[in-house]
């Protein structure tokens, strides 16, 4: 058997009695159950912002990890996207997995792909009897089915395994139990007949004005669909009727829907609340006492109360709207000054709201907050770096963490520009250390930054660069996706710039790596360059056929010191003379994958992160793909690193609108 990652998987299975392994499940229970700690690994220390790192040097640490072999997930489960309530339990679809909250005790559970969920990023949720009670969770990769009675996830998909919906981002779910069908907003509207499993899809080709679905409601057998951008549509007996500005709709930016007992259709829109009855529209906007706008969600309680929540740039509002007086009889703002992105009603009619910082329940006109104790500030993990003392730096789109990889549940240090104005930004795209533990950071939508001896300094002229590396003279190289390279001296003064006019293959610089022979390797979208002895040379140009693709996304060194070249569609090894293609995605059966990042393990395994999962191999013949079905949080791998103890850290996300979280794999 080949050494490497497959062996790691077997090792994890062997240790399943003491550590949560791939595919393990929580025990059955009549209520949401607490899984083994290494499955969910909800950090229990609140993050704090400090200006010095106190992680112990690796020299005093054991040679192997103190953690049991297994998979450890870290997510932010407070980023709520949708809510439903069943049997006294709130079920929250978040970018950090499914979270269940008991209303009577406040007890919470977090579920991720380590428990059987299809993808950690959840955008939609509904309760449905199919025919047994199920919580259906719409994720970035299809629908996951959760049994609220046992706390287990169904292994079988609602549709055949090869159906496109199973790999699609689900935007909205609505269980039309009366008509025994599940309504699915993804690319257009999907209708699944729960009796015979027949499936229909309606898109622009069938008459919708827009394929996006922000909300769904049902009146009788008619289905109403909000597009969030181009009005709404009604599907009746297979016929689509659209409503937009062209036929009198006051505002086409329609986000949410609710239907009253008197048949009135209520539409939450950008400019206010709209009603539609007897083919007549009425707008309750800024000219009313309520002065509502950016209405993201609507719900109508059993006693007829209309609840609306807003999602402006500032603090969201929750309003019990009275159409007779055009006022909010209850009018509250979110206590965390967050946009309200989700709304549901408890079984006794109390509104429950979800934001980017948890959920709140309205009781006696007071909002009671529920939050998980998550350290991770964002589920989009975009970069890693190891400090010389062994500390692991984690870059997200909302801040930077510093942890001990051998004890990752404790003592998280967090840096954010909102707390430290001297930082150039919070989105750490790439990080690199000098030998004295000074860290330099390329910031997306921010200025390059340096953290040295507890002090932050930003460099405004280096704005939104994409890569960074330190050379043998402690000069800092920053690469940009359009401006080439800017090099700073260790004191922050400019040393030089390099562009295609100076001999770079292209000005889109995606990767930089300084090797132990004094060479700076430069990966661009049009080939590979080398800077050595103050001379720039093109190694592989835009016409090269020696490597799988000339668009170079990542660079790494293997255990022999040879250069690994991660291209858009494959990986090659280059020792300075010979080129060996380790994997060509097009030729080797991974045609849909696109490389994003690279890492190498102590035993020589090469890890290639892609937008379709994690590839691993050592040579040109044996490669395997790991996905969410095998325990990954997401299939979009945005960052990889191997820590001093041999554990693989996987960061995911793809974008800051979705989630990927953080996964530690301990062999």
N, C-alpha and C positions, 0 to 999 in steps of 0.2 A: 504493500500500500504506500502511496506517495505521502511524504510528510507534509504537514501544513494544516490548512484550515479544515479540510474534511476530518483530519485527526482531532482537531479542536472540537468539532461537533460531537464526535464519538465520546471524547473526554467529558463533555458537558452532560451527555446522557448517562454516563457512568456515575456521575456525581449528583444525579437528579434527586437522590434521597436527602441530600443536604443542601442543595441549591436549586433554584428554579431554573429548569432547562427549557430548551426550545420546545414549544407545544404543550407545556404543562398547564393545568387548569386548576382553578380553585375548587375546593370541595363543595358539594351540593349543600344548599341551605335555603330555608324558606324566605330569608331576607338577603339583601346584598351582603356578600361575604368579604372578609379581609384575606387577600392573597398573601403568599409568602413575600417577605420583604424584598428579596432579590428580584421578584417579578415586577413590582411597581416602584420600589425604591423612592417613595415620596420623601425628599429631604425634609428633615424636621427642624432645621435651623433657619431662622429668618435671615435673609441676605442683609448685609450691612455695607456701607460705603466707607472704606478707609483708604489711607494713602501709603501704607507700607505693607509689603507681603511678609507674612510670618510663617510660611510653609517650611517645614523642616527640610534641610538638605538631604538629598538622596543618599549621601555617603553613610548616614546613620540609619537608613532604611534597610529592610531585608532584601535579599537578592530576588525573591519571588514575592508576588502579591500576597498580602495578608487576607485578601478576599477569597471566598470560596469560588470555585469555577462556576460560571453562569453568565446570564445576561442581566444587566442592570440598566433600567430606564430612568431618565430624568426628563420630566416635561413640566410645562406650565399649564396646569389644568384649570386656570382661572380665566382663560381667554374663551368666553362663551359665545357660541354662535346660534344655538337653538335650544329649546326647552320643551319637555313634556312631563306630565305628572301621572303616576299610576300607583294606587294603593298606598297613599301617604308618602311616596318617595318621589323626589324631584330627580329627573334624569336630564343631565346637561350634556349636550354635544359641544365639545371644546376642541381647540387645536392641540390640546394635550391629552386627548382620549375622552372616554365616557366617564363622567363623574355622577355618582348617585348620592343624594342627600336625604336622610330621613328627616321629615318635618317634625317628628315628635322629639327626637334626641339631637339632631344636628350631626349625626354620625355620617361620615363620608367614605366612599370607596372610589378608587380610580382604576379604570380598566384601559389597557393598551393592547397592541398586537401580541405582547408576551402572554396575554390571557386568551387570545383568540380573535381579537378585533382585527378587521381587515386592513386598517390604516389608522395611524394615530390622529390624523387630522379629520375632525368631524364637523360638518356644516349644517346638518339637518337631522331631525329626530321626530318620531311619532310612535304612539302606541297603537298596536293593531292585533286583532285576533285572526291568526292565519292557519288553522282555526284556534290554536292555543295562544294564550297571551304572549306577545312578543314586543320588545322595544326594538324598533328598526332604526338603525343609525346610518345616515347618509354620509359617506366619507369621501376622501379624495380618490378612492379606488372602489367605487361601488357601494353596496348596501350590506351592512353587517347586522345579523339578527341575534339579539340578546334575550335570554330567558330570565325574566325578573324573579321567578320563583326559585331557580337554582343558582343564579349567578354565572351561568355558563353561556358560551357562544355556540350557535349552531354552525356546524362544519359545512353544511350544504348551502349553496347559494340559491336565491329565489328563482333565478333564471339559469339556463345551462351555462356551464363554466366558460364556454367560449363566446358568450354574448358580450357585445361591446359595452353594455351598461356596467358590467362587473369591473371594468377598468376606468370608468368615467367619474368625473367629479359630480357628486350629487348636490344640487343646490337647495332642493326643497322636497319634503315628503308630506303626503296627506293621505290618511287612511279613511277612505269612504266606506265605512263598515256597512251602512244601509244598502249600498249597491254592490257590496262585496268586491271592492277593487282598491288597489293601491295606486295612487297618483304620484308620479315621480318627475320632479323638475331637474333636468340635466341639460342635454342638448335638445331643447324643445321639451315637450311633455310626453312622458311615457305612461301608459295605462296597463297595469297588470291585473288581469282577471283572476281573483283569488280562488275561483271555483275550478277553472280548467287551465289556468296558467297561460292563457293566450295573452300576447303582448302586442300593443299598438304604439306607434310613435307619431307625434304630430310636430312638424317643424315649419319653417318658412315655406317650404315646398308645398305643404298642405294648407297654407293660408295664414300662419302666424306672422305678425309684423316683426318679431324678434325671437331668437332662439333661447335667450336667457329667461329664466323663470325665477322670480323673487318671491312669489306667493301663489297659493292655490286655495280656492274655496268651492263649495258645492251647494247648489240649490236644486232640490229634487234630483234629477239626473243630469242637469246642466253643470258643466265645469267652467269655473272662471279662473283666468290665468293673468297674473300681473307680470309685466316684463321688466319693470324698473326703469325702462328707457323709452320704449315706444308704445305706451298705452297699455290696454288690457284686451283680452279676447274671451269670448264665450264659445265653448264647444257644446253643441246640442245636436244629438242624433247624428253625429259624424260631420256636422257642418260648423265651420268656424265663422264667427262674426267678430270683427275687430272694432275697437273704439279708440279714437285718437283725436288730435286737434282738428283733423280733417272733417270729422263729423260731430264736432261740438264739445269734445272732452276738454275741460278747463286746463288740465295739466297732464301731459303725457308721461311725466316721470312718476310712475305709479309703482310703489314698493310693496304695499300690503293690502289685504282684502279681508272683509268680514261681512256676513249676511245676517241682517236682523230678522226677528220672527215675523215682522210685517212684510218681508221680502225686499226691504231696502238694501241695496249693495253699498257698502262703505269702502272707500278707497283712500288709503294713506299715501300722500304724494309729497313732492318737494315743496310745493307752495301752500300746503294745508290739507285739510280733510274734505273729501268730496263724497256726496251722496248721489245715488243714481236710482230713480224710481219712476215708473211710467214713462220711460225714455227721456226723463228730464234730469239734467245735471245741476248740482248746487255745490258751490265751493265755500267752505268755511276757512278763510285764510287770515291774512294779517289785519284785515279790516274788522275782525271779530274780537270780542273780549278775550277769548282763549288764545288768539295769536299763535296758532300752531303752524309748524313747518317741519320738513324733513321727517315725516312720520314713517317710521321703519316697521312697526308691527301694530296690529289691531286684534283685539279679542272682545267677544260679547259674552257676558256671563249668563247663567240660566235665568237670572231675574231681569235681564235686558240691559244691564249697564254696559256702556261702550267704553272700552279702555284703549288708549292710544299711547305709544311711547315714541320718542324722537331720537334721532341719531345725528345731531349737528356736530360741527367741529368741536364745540365746547361741551358743557354738561348737558346730558339728556334729561328730558322731562317725562314724567308719567302723569297722564291726565285721564280722569273719568269725565268724559265729555257729555254735556247735556245739549242736544241739538235744539231744544226749545229756547234755551237762553244763550246758546253759543258760548258757554262758559265751561271751565274745568271745575267741577264740584270738588274734586281732589286734584291738587296740582303740586307735585313734588319734583325735586331735582336729584339726580344721582349724587350720593355723598362723595364719590371719588372723582367727580367732574368728568365722567366718561359718557360717551355716546351709548345709548341703550340699544343693543343689537338683538335681543331676544325677549319674548313675552309669552307667558303661559298663565293659566289660572289653576289654582289648587282646587281640590274637590269641594271645598267650601266657598269657592269664588274669590279667594284672595289673589291679587296679581303677584306674579313672580317675574322678576326682570333679570336679564343677563347682560353683562358688559365685558370689557377686556380685563376687568379686575374682580371677577367673581359674580355671584348672584345675590339678590336681595328679595325678601318676601315682605309685602306690605301687610302689616297687621296694626289695626287701630290707628291708621294714618301715619304709621312709623315704619321706616324701612329697616328690616333686620338683615344684616349681612351674613353671608356664608362664603368662606374662602378656604382653599387648600393652602397648606404651608409649603409653597414651591419656591425654590431658590432661583431656578432658571427664569431670567427676565423675559425671554422670548423663545418661542419654539423654532425660530429660524436660526440654526447654528451654522455659521459661515466660515469659521477658521479656527485653527488650533496652533499653539506654539508651546514648546517646552523651555522653561527657564533653566539656566545652567544648574540651579540647585534642585531640579527635578519637579518643580511645581508646574502644573498644567494650566495654561491660559486658554480660555474659551471665548471666542468672538461671536457675538450675535448681532442682529440688526438693532438691538435696543440697549446694548451694554456689554461689558467685558467681565468675565468671572475668572478668579484665580482659585484653584483647589489643589489639594493633595491627591494625586491619582491613586494612592494606596489607601486613602481613607476619604472617599469622595462625598460622604454624607455630612461631613463636619466642616465648619469654619470656612464657608464660602465668602470670598472677598469680591465685591462688586463695584465696578467703576461705570458711572453714567455721566454724560455731559450735563444732564439736568441737575446733578448734585455737584459736579466739578466743572465750572465754566471754562477752566483752562484747557480742558480736553477739546480737541478739534471736532469731535463728533462722538457718536455712540455705536455706529455700525462698523465693526472691525472686520474689514474684508481680508486683510492679511497682516501677520505679525512676524517679527524677527528679532532675535536677541544678539547683543554683543557679548563678549566673554565676561564683562563686568555686570551682567544682568540688566543693562539698559535695554528697554524694549522700544522698538519703532513700529508704528502701526499705520497701514494704509486704510483710510476711512472712506466708505461709500457715503456720498452726499455729505462729506465733511472734510476737514483739513487733516493732513498727515500729522501724527502726534508722536511725542517722545515721552516716556516715563522713566525718570532717572533720579535715584536717591529720594524717592517719595515726592517728586515734583513733576507736574505735567506741563508740557510746552507744545503748542501747535504751530504749524507752518502753513499759513493761508495760501501761499502760492502753489502748494501741492494739494490740489483739491480733487477729491473723489478718484484717487488712483486705485489700482486693482491688485498690485503685487509689490512685495518688498523683500530685499535680501541684504545681508551685510557682507562686505568683502574683507580681505586680509588686512586692509589698512583702516578697518572700522568705518569705512565709508558706507553710506546707506543708499541703496539703489531702489528707486520707486518706478514701477512700470504702469503705464496707462493704456487704456483700450483704444486710444486715438492719438495721443501725443508722444508716444515713444517712452523714453527714459529720462528721469531727472536724478542726478547723483548729488547727495549732500555729504560734506565732511562730517566728522564726528561731532563738531561743535554746532552743526546746523547750517553752516554757510554752504553756498552752492559750489560744487566741484566741477560739474560738467553736465551736458545734456547729450543724448544720442537719439537720432531719428533716422528715418529712411534716407534722408539727405546725407547722413554720416556713414551709411552703409548697412543699417539694419534691414533685414528682409521685409519688414513691415512696421508700421507705427502702432499696430494693435499688439501690445505686449501683455501676454496673459500669465507668464511664468518666469521666475528668476531663481537661479540656484548657484551658490558658490561652493565649489568642491574643494577637497583637501590637497589639490595640486595647484591651487591659486587661480583657477579659471572661473569666470562668471559665465554661466550658460543663460541664454536669453531665448525664450520661446515666444514666437509671434504667430499671427494668423497666416503668415506666408513663409514660414520656415524657422530654422534654428540658427542662432548666431553664437559666437564665443568671443569673450573679451579676455585677452591674456597678454601680459607684458605691455600694457598700454596700447594694444592693437585689437581692432575689431575685425573678425572674419565671419563670413557666412559659411556655415557647415552644411546645411540643407536648404536650398532655395525653394521658391514657389513652384518650380518644375520638377522637384525631386520625386523619384519613384522608389527610393530606398526605404522610406518610412510609410506607415499606413495612410497618413494624411499630413499635409503640411500645416494644418491648423493645430498648433500646439497649445494644449490647455494646462498641462502640469508637468513638472520635472521632479525626479527623485534620484537617489543613489542606491544601488543594490549593495549587498554585503561585501562585494569585491571592489567597490568603488566605481563601478561602471555606471554610466548615465542611463537612467530610464526615461524615455520620452513618451509622455502621455499625449497622444494626438486625439483629435475629435472622434476618430473611429478605430482606435487601436493603440497598442503599446509596443515600443521597440527598445532594445538594449543597444547602447553604443559605447564601446570601450576606447574610443579615440581613433580606431582604425576600421573595425568591423561593425556592421549593423546586423542585428538579428531581430526579426519581428516575433515578439512573444505572442501577440494575439492581434488578429485583424477582425474587427467586429463583422465586417461585411462578408468575409470568407468563412468565418468560424461559427456562424449560426446565431450571432447577436446583432442582426441587421438594424434593429430598432434602437439600440442603445447608443448614447453619446457620452463620452468620457467627461468627467468633471474634476476629478482629483486623483492623487496617487499616494500610496504609502507602502512601506516594506517592513516585514516582521523580522525579529531576530533570527529565525530559522530560514529566511530567504524568500518566504512567500510574498508575492506581489499582490497588493490590493488595489483594484481600479474602481473608483466610485463612478457611477454613471447615473443617468436620469431614469434608469429602469431597474436599478438594484446594484448590488456589490459583487463584482467579479473578483475571483482569486485564482492564482496559479503560480507556477514557478518556471515553466518552460512553454514551448510553443505547442504542446500537445494536450495538456490537461488543465482546463479552466472550467469553473463552475460559477453559476449565478445564484446569489442569495437574494431573496425578496422578502416582502412582508409576510408571505406564507411561511417563511423560515424564522421569523422573529424580528426582522427589521422594523423600525418604527415607520419608515417611509421608503419608497423605492428611489426617491430623488436624494442622492448622496451629495452633499455640498462640501463636506470636510472630512478628512481622515487623519489619524495620527496613531502611532504605536508608542505607548508610554514606557518608562524604564523597566517596568515589570512584565512587559510583553503583552499587556492588554491592548486591544484595539478599540479606539474611540471613534464613533461614527456620528457625524452631525448631518442633519437633514433639513430640508425646507423647500428649496426651489424658489420660493418667493416669500416676502414678509406678509402675504395675505393668506398663506397656508401654514402648515406646521410640519415639523419633522422631528423636533426634539433632539435628545442626546442619548446615545446608547453606548454602554461600556461592555465589551465582551472579554471576560477574563478566562484564559485557557486553563 
